[in-house]
């Protein structure tokens, strides 16, 4: 058992004027296997969305069921409807399959060739050409190294800027140069994907001429973040809760006023508070020696949940929390970008202020917030453990 894990993230923007995206990304995990499928449906709009959805769903399901690439491609060609205008029926696709966090298989059909960043630089991996069901497929088998990042793309990326800011679009070699120049080993898979797609959107002058998607699979070392939220129901359990919390390796976040106070007392350290609101919706942070981040509780975690829901949805708020320095943004970066394993230590003590029926937050808000946030983090592929006190 190695201490590596797979981080997966993607971002898409629709062709200007279209309500649906013609690109589709499916992510499947089964034990020590992670599968990413990026499908680009022919054309744009509803038809393209249907084609890419069918393609990505069928392929990810069949690959997860250990079926061969020949069976997958043949099934796709037999399943997809024929376009009455173009006379063809297909969606291009890219498959990245990671096994045991050490071995990658890449299968590519007509999408821009996957970029592999190794040590922050483009790595030229070997490809083998095969013809299956009359279609030319590229296959690669690669032994992985820590921090390898695979970037799969739809062709909206290499056409970025055509007729707007560039004569011939943003070619693959330009994307490689941009990725190398802006790469940081600390970047999450979602951050790398967003970096590429946001640059494409700029080249399109924010009026994309095609659906544009980047999907990244990154192999990284496991990283633990521990978050304590609220004091225990029984005050006598405070030392037990704090002892278990600080015994865990990794970074430590303490959220909540009372929780911060008992943490400072437990550590025998002074808590330094602040009155500076870096975001009007998020209370200021504090500092306690020995704690990586100290924040207010319910309002801050509620904002983190808002960011989490957006992150696994349209990901429109990515640049907000990635650039801000308030408590919620810092927690979001630590949980979404840094962490692979997250341990929640949740106190069940009831704060009377949170039971006000006039507040937009419901009864027992802490439990609800933790449940929803842990669910969103699981969707991101994080390993979650929740302990209640």
Secondary structure, 3 states (H helix, E strand, C coil): CCCEEEEEEEEEECCCCCCCCCEEEEEEEECCEEEEEEEEECCCHHHHHHHHHHHHHHHHHHHHCCCCHHHHHHHHHHHCCCCCCCCCCCEEEEEEEEECCCEEEEEEECCCCCEEEECCEECCCCCEEEEECCEEEEEEEEECCCCCEEEEECCCCCCCCECCCECCCCCHHHHHHHHHHHCCCCCCHHHHHHHHHHHHHHHCCCCCCCCEEEEEEEEEECCEEEEEECCCCCHHHHHHHHHHHHHCCCEEEEECHHHHHHHHHHHCCCEECCCCCCECCECCCEEECCCCEEECCHHHHHHHHHHHHHHCCCCCCHHHHHHCCCHHHHHHHHHHHHCCEEEEEECCCCCHHHHCCCCCCCCCHHHHHHHHHHHHHHHCCCEEEEEEC
